[in-house]
Amino acid sequence: MLIYEGEVAKMMDIRTTSIKLVDDCGNGWDRVLIFGSTPYQHAMIGGQWKRFMDARRLREGVKIRLGVSMAGENDTIYLTAIAG
């Protein structure tokens, strides 16, 4: 879950319902984007995380870094796995 303030608010548009994640190998992963407001404004990226983890041979607890190409209404988020 991402708290929807600061940098996250600059990355995504709350009217968006889906997003494409692109990993550091160039693979694209279509994901559902869910925005909530209780108990605070937040965004959740959902859908097939187990498949992503298996494909990348990642384990629970690994840290990922999210980024976008520019501030604004993005439909693609880039991610990199960081050793955890």
Backbone bond lengths (Angstrom), bond angles and torsions (degrees), N, CA, C in turn:
res aa  C-N    CA-C-N  psi(-1)  N-CA   C-N-CA  omega(-1)  CA-C   N-CA-C  phi
1 M - - - 1.426 - - 1.525 108.46 -
2 L 1.308 116.10 136.41 1.459 122.15 179.34 1.523 108.68 -112.03
3 I 1.313 117.69 126.31 1.462 120.48 176.57 1.522 107.31 -70.15
4 Y 1.323 115.77 125.61 1.464 121.41 -173.30 1.524 110.80 -84.15
5 E 1.299 115.20 76.24 1.463 122.35 174.66 1.512 107.34 -157.17
6 G 1.283 117.76 170.56 1.460 121.33 177.92 1.514 111.99 59.40
7 E 1.323 116.64 -125.44 1.469 122.02 -175.54 1.523 112.79 -66.90
8 V 1.324 118.01 -37.05 1.463 120.54 -178.88 1.525 110.34 -62.41
9 A 1.312 117.55 -41.32 1.463 121.16 178.75 1.524 111.40 -62.18
10 K 1.325 117.71 -28.49 1.462 121.60 178.28 1.524 112.04 -80.14
11 M 1.345 117.64 -20.08 1.461 121.92 -175.25 1.521 113.87 -86.65
12 M 1.341 117.17 -37.09 1.457 119.96 -169.03 1.521 112.46 -125.54
13 D 1.319 114.82 155.35 1.459 123.11 177.96 1.525 107.66 -102.89
14 I 1.329 118.15 129.09 1.462 120.11 -176.06 1.533 112.92 -68.76
15 R 1.313 118.54 -10.71 1.477 120.86 176.29 1.521 111.71 -81.48
16 T 1.316 117.79 -9.81 1.462 122.68 -177.92 1.524 109.98 -79.24
17 T 1.345 117.21 138.80 1.467 120.82 177.89 1.523 112.68 -114.47
18 S 1.311 116.77 -10.39 1.463 119.59 176.60 1.516 108.74 -141.38
19 I 1.315 114.21 158.33 1.458 119.64 -177.15 1.518 108.68 -148.63
20 K 1.295 117.40 152.39 1.459 121.60 176.85 1.517 108.22 -107.46
21 L 1.330 115.74 126.02 1.459 121.04 173.43 1.510 107.68 -96.67
22 V 1.306 117.74 135.34 1.464 122.66 176.14 1.519 106.58 -118.88
23 D 1.343 116.11 120.68 1.465 119.17 -178.13 1.521 110.90 -84.18
24 D 1.313 115.93 176.23 1.457 120.70 -175.62 1.526 113.49 -70.01
25 C 1.348 117.68 -5.58 1.471 121.76 174.53 1.523 111.44 -98.56
26 G 1.331 116.96 -0.21 1.456 121.38 179.51 1.514 114.66 89.51
27 N 1.341 118.11 3.25 1.463 121.39 178.38 1.519 110.20 -76.39
28 G 1.341 116.39 138.05 1.456 121.44 178.45 1.513 111.11 -100.22
29 W 1.318 116.52 139.83 1.458 123.34 -178.46 1.527 108.17 -132.96
30 D 1.342 116.91 113.61 1.462 120.22 178.45 1.520 109.44 -77.63
31 R 1.319 116.70 132.92 1.462 122.68 -175.98 1.519 110.89 -134.07
32 V 1.320 115.13 155.42 1.456 122.86 175.08 1.523 107.60 -88.08
33 L 1.301 116.61 137.32 1.459 121.77 179.34 1.524 107.82 -113.76
34 I 1.322 116.30 121.29 1.462 122.16 -176.64 1.524 108.34 -119.72
35 F 1.319 115.79 127.84 1.462 121.27 176.55 1.516 108.87 -107.24
36 G 1.321 116.82 138.73 1.459 122.22 178.15 1.516 110.30 -133.68
37 S 1.319 115.56 167.03 1.462 119.08 -179.56 1.528 113.19 -132.14
38 T 1.331 118.17 1.37 1.460 120.51 -179.40 1.510 109.63 -116.25
39 P 1.267 124.26 128.97 1.461 127.49 -3.31 1.525 112.79 -82.69
40 Y 1.323 118.17 -1.87 1.455 122.85 177.92 1.516 107.38 -152.11
41 Q 1.332 118.09 163.80 1.461 119.94 179.63 1.518 109.40 -69.97
42 H 1.330 115.97 130.68 1.459 120.64 -178.61 1.526 109.85 -152.35
43 A 1.319 115.60 165.70 1.457 122.96 176.01 1.520 107.56 -128.28
44 M 1.329 116.39 139.97 1.455 121.63 177.09 1.526 108.46 -122.74
45 I 1.306 116.87 133.69 1.459 121.94 176.02 1.526 105.85 -102.76
46 G 1.330 116.82 116.64 1.461 120.38 -174.30 1.514 112.75 -120.65
47 G 1.336 115.28 166.82 1.453 121.99 172.38 1.516 115.61 104.59
48 Q 1.305 116.12 116.85 1.468 125.45 170.14 1.520 115.20 53.46
49 W 1.326 117.94 39.21 1.466 119.96 177.83 1.523 111.56 -66.50
50 K 1.351 117.70 -33.73 1.464 120.17 179.31 1.531 110.23 -61.53
51 R 1.317 116.87 -42.22 1.473 120.92 178.14 1.528 110.80 -61.65
52 F 1.324 116.42 -42.65 1.461 120.84 177.51 1.527 110.65 -62.24
53 M 1.319 116.89 -47.32 1.471 121.55 -179.07 1.526 110.94 -61.70
54 D 1.341 116.58 -43.76 1.468 120.11 179.22 1.526 111.40 -64.25
55 A 1.331 116.80 -43.63 1.468 120.54 -178.71 1.525 111.75 -63.25
56 R 1.314 116.56 -35.90 1.467 121.39 -178.71 1.527 112.90 -92.74
57 R 1.348 116.49 -1.43 1.472 123.09 -177.92 1.529 111.48 56.09
58 L 1.312 114.91 45.07 1.457 121.25 178.32 1.523 109.87 -100.99
59 R 1.299 117.26 156.35 1.461 123.34 -179.49 1.527 110.44 -117.85
60 E 1.317 115.12 163.03 1.453 121.19 176.76 1.528 109.73 -57.22
61 G 1.306 116.21 137.00 1.459 121.08 179.37 1.516 114.22 99.77
62 V 1.343 117.40 -11.17 1.463 119.55 178.29 1.527 108.95 -67.05
63 K 1.282 117.09 144.19 1.464 122.24 178.94 1.518 108.66 -94.87
64 I 1.331 115.89 142.83 1.458 120.13 175.99 1.521 108.76 -124.61
65 R 1.305 115.05 148.19 1.460 121.89 177.76 1.528 107.17 -110.93
66 L 1.334 116.21 128.74 1.458 122.10 179.12 1.517 109.64 -104.28
67 G 1.309 116.66 147.13 1.456 120.72 177.53 1.515 110.90 -157.31
68 V 1.297 116.16 164.02 1.460 122.65 177.66 1.524 108.59 -129.72
69 S 1.328 115.43 163.32 1.464 118.78 -177.80 1.525 112.29 -74.75
70 M 1.342 117.38 -27.86 1.462 120.83 177.56 1.521 108.97 -159.75
71 A 1.305 117.25 159.15 1.462 121.24 177.10 1.521 109.12 -68.30
72 G 1.315 115.99 144.98 1.458 120.03 178.31 1.505 111.62 131.16
73 E 1.316 116.15 -159.38 1.455 122.31 -176.16 1.523 109.81 -83.76
74 N 1.316 116.76 94.74 1.453 122.76 -177.26 1.521 110.98 -99.55
75 D 1.325 116.68 143.31 1.460 120.43 173.19 1.527 110.71 -110.52
76 T 1.314 116.60 3.24 1.462 122.55 177.18 1.526 109.13 -131.65
77 I 1.327 115.15 132.49 1.458 121.69 174.58 1.515 107.52 -120.27
78 Y 1.297 117.23 135.70 1.460 122.58 179.32 1.523 108.19 -99.60
79 L 1.336 115.48 140.50 1.452 118.33 178.94 1.509 111.49 -134.37
80 T 1.309 114.14 149.97 1.461 123.17 178.20 1.516 108.09 -132.26
81 A 1.319 116.45 133.53 1.462 120.95 176.38 1.520 108.81 -80.96
82 I 1.319 115.32 135.59 1.460 122.38 178.33 1.516 107.29 -114.13
83 A 1.300 118.08 133.79 1.471 120.68 179.71 1.522 109.30 -54.24
84 G 1.334 115.76 133.93 1.461 118.97 -175.69 1.419 113.09 -129.24
